[in-house]
Amino acid sequence: MKEQLSIKVSIAGRIYPLTIDRSEEEQIRKAVKNINDRIADYEKNYNIKDRQDLLAMSALYFASHATEISHNFNKEGKTILEKLEKMDKVITVELKD
């Protein structure tokens, strides 16, 4: 059984208690830092003060990047699969001879 850990994280100035697997702690803390860094960047560069707007813009940023990564991963996976199928055909023909 995985060891659970109770932590508190601060996102956009609010504290959120979480119960996570101990193995996830570093990843969660990095994610929180990335969110807070993105919020600070929007606040500074676009002079946005409303926390809801800052959170929405940050969510859009991360969602668009996740979508792009997923699209690229699927595209690369299809390319690899096509290459493997071609190799399989060549090997199958060679083994029949």
C-alpha positions in Angstrom: 0.0 0.0 0.0 1.3 3.4 -0.9 2.2 5.8 1.9 -0.2 8.8 2.1 1.0 12.3 3.0 -1.0 15.3 4.1 0.4 18.6 2.8 -0.8 22.1 2.4 -0.1 24.1 -0.8 -0.6 27.7 -1.6 -2.0 28.6 -5.0 -2.8 32.3 -5.8 -2.6 33.1 -2.1 -5.0 30.5 -0.9 -4.1 27.4 1.1 -5.3 24.0 -0.1 -4.9 20.9 2.0 -4.1 17.7 0.0 -3.7 14.1 0.7 -1.3 12.6 -1.8 1.0 9.6 -2.3 4.4 10.4 -0.8 5.9 9.6 -4.3 3.8 12.4 -5.8 5.0 15.2 -3.4 7.9 16.5 -5.6 5.7 16.6 -8.7 2.8 18.3 -6.8 5.2 21.0 -5.4 6.7 21.7 -8.8 3.2 22.0 -10.3 2.2 24.5 -7.6 5.3 26.5 -8.2 4.6 26.5 -12.0 1.1 27.7 -11.4 2.2 30.5 -9.0 5.0 31.5 -11.4 2.5 31.7 -14.3 0.1 33.8 -12.2 2.9 36.1 -11.2 3.9 36.5 -14.8 0.4 37.4 -15.9 -0.1 39.8 -13.0 3.2 41.6 -13.8 3.1 41.6 -17.6 -0.6 42.2 -18.2 -1.4 44.2 -15.0 -4.2 41.7 -14.1 -5.2 41.9 -10.5 -8.3 39.7 -10.2 -7.2 36.3 -8.9 -10.1 34.6 -10.8 -8.8 36.0 -14.1 -5.2 35.1 -13.2 -6.3 31.5 -12.4 -8.4 31.2 -15.6 -5.5 32.5 -17.8 -3.1 30.1 -16.1 -5.5 27.2 -16.6 -5.9 28.1 -20.2 -2.1 28.2 -20.6 -1.5 24.8 -19.0 -4.5 23.2 -20.8 -3.3 24.4 -24.2 0.2 23.1 -23.6 -1.2 19.7 -22.4 -3.3 19.5 -25.5 -0.4 20.3 -27.7 1.8 17.7 -26.0 -0.9 15.1 -26.4 -1.4 15.9 -30.0 2.3 15.7 -30.7 2.6 12.4 -28.8 -0.3 10.9 -30.7 1.1 12.1 -34.0 4.6 10.6 -33.2 3.0 7.4 -32.1 1.2 7.0 -35.4 4.4 7.7 -37.3 6.2 5.0 -35.2 3.4 2.5 -35.7 3.4 3.1 -39.5 7.2 2.5 -39.6 6.9 -0.7 -37.5 4.2 -2.0 -39.8 6.4 -1.3 -42.9 9.3 -3.1 -41.1 7.0 -6.0 -40.3 6.0 -6.4 -43.9 9.6 -6.4 -45.1 10.6 -8.9 -42.5 7.6 -11.1 -43.3 8.5 -11.1 -47.0 12.1 -11.9 -46.2 11.2 -14.8 -43.9 8.9 -16.4 -46.5 11.8 -16.5 -49.1 
